[in-house]
Amino acid sequence: MSGTFSADVSGTNAFSDFAHAWHSRMGETFALAPFRRTTVSGFSARSRGFRVRDIMFNRFETAAALRTAGRRVGADDHVRLWIVHRGTWRLGQPGGAEHAAPAGRLLVQTGQLSYFSAAPRTALQVLVLPAAEVRHPRRRPASGPVGTAEVRLLTAHATMVGRMLDRLGPAGADAARDTLAELARAAVGGGLDDAEPLLAPALAQAARDLADRRLTDPDLSPAALARKLNVSTRTLQRAFAKEGRSLSAYIRVRRLEEARRALVTPHRRATVTEIAARWQFADSGHFARAFRRHYGRTPTDYAAAAARETEPPEPHGA
């Protein structure tokens, strides 16, 4: 299903006219969210958009404030790119967190929302596409500037598709759809250079969780984690600014903790050198120095002391 959508409505029946036109052109895949009664009664908006296969794009301008009714919005298998040009766009996540995108910001979000709202005279563009098309940490909205070359190219292509879609044949529509997906990936990959303060704790926790699963990986680094989480290294390091230590320090300490557990494992068979190699220390000497700085003893002394503490006491009279 493909086709363009256009609406410029105000007055008594504005919302019902808008909803009818939206449903007939966008279908159930991109069903219109239920709105609060105050939004419906005072609805005044201009919208230009299109649907091409399983991707939807819309430029939306609202004269009055609006907010959805509070029930879940959207589909779990969609990712949304909100590109705010004027005003402020807000969305609520399940669990109560709210994320705001003022003018000049891109907000990327996956899965259902609790609600979304807009200040009066807000103008934005939104691209909705299958989540599988864009690598983005699920349930963790991310923000970035709209002025990057990737975002500008995406919006320019979407504008052109909106003008030409009704004249495209099947092959042209497929090409337009695939190019939108490709440009969306580029916008997310190259455009998220900053993070909202409210997102920093979630981003830091995501990095810790991912690092904990990859402690034996020789390629583990802040840059590698940033690529996996689809943010810049600078953004990820900034999320750790209030943690009191860097992400590199977190990785080093966690490797030392796992190495310590390996040293005191009952009946261990691995040597200190093998443990150092497993937890990605350059050599046993480097491991011993790092271990001593952190625990106050060398690995050998620490293991020996732990063994003595676990030895059963000698029987009386022995």
Secondary structure by P-SEA (a helix, b strand, c coil): ccbbbbbbbbccaaaaaaaaaaaaccccccccccccaaaaaaccbbbbbcccccbbbbbbbbcbbbbccccccccccbbbbbbbcccbbbbbcccbbbbbbcccbbbbbccccccccccccccbbbbbcccccccccccbbbbbbcccaaaaaaaaaaaaaaaccccccaaaaaaaaaaaaaaaaaaaacccccccccaaaaaaaaaaaaaaaccccccccaaaaaaaacccaaaaaaaaccccccaaaaaaaaaaaaaaaaaacccccccaaaaaaaaccccaaaaaaaaaaaccccaaaaaaaaaaaacccccccc
